[in-house]
Amino acid sequence: PKKVYFSNIMSIITISGIYSPFTGEANINTYPPDIFLPSTICHEMAHQRGFAREDEANFISYLVCKNHTDPQFQYSGYLEVLRYAMHQLYRYDKNKYNDLKKKYSQGMKNDLHAVYQFWRNYSGTIVAKTSEKMNDTYLKINRQKDGTHSYGRVVDLLIAEYRKNAN
């Protein structure tokens, strides 16, 4: 993966990584807290290897991270899919969401708070909203009918993996 020199611009447009089909490179924003850097790298490299769908790239990132020898990769992969799973759970059962969130270690709470605080500095701006709309449109044009919501469909793949392994 290639570190982006203008990571501040990527932060302003709320992008942590991007695959460039023109250069064939996975490009990484180095400004956000490091905790999600391994999962972002693996996500963008999944795109680099031909997996265009966001849910698939997220799932591949999770699989690579959880099977990596480096504990930081493992933690990054698990924490990233935990965020997606908890977001879905919050939509369906706020009580279970709150019960599970209470079980987070202090370190997890600190890491998630640092990431939240970082992106909070950029989100909500007209530039961030425009960027998200453009990304949503780009994904829809490229046959990802759920647009930016397709990132969260990784939860469906996690459930399928769980069911497969439960048998």
Buried (B, 14 or more C-beta within 10 A) or exposed (E): BEEBEEBEEBBBBBBBBBBEEEEEBBBBBBBBBEBBBBBBBBBBBBBBEEBBBBBBBBBBBBBBBBEBEEEEBBBBBBBBBBBBBBEBBBEEEEEEBEEBBEEBEEEBEEBBEBBEEBBEEBEEEEEBEEBBEEBBEEBBEEEBEBBBEBBBBBBEBBEEEEEEEEE
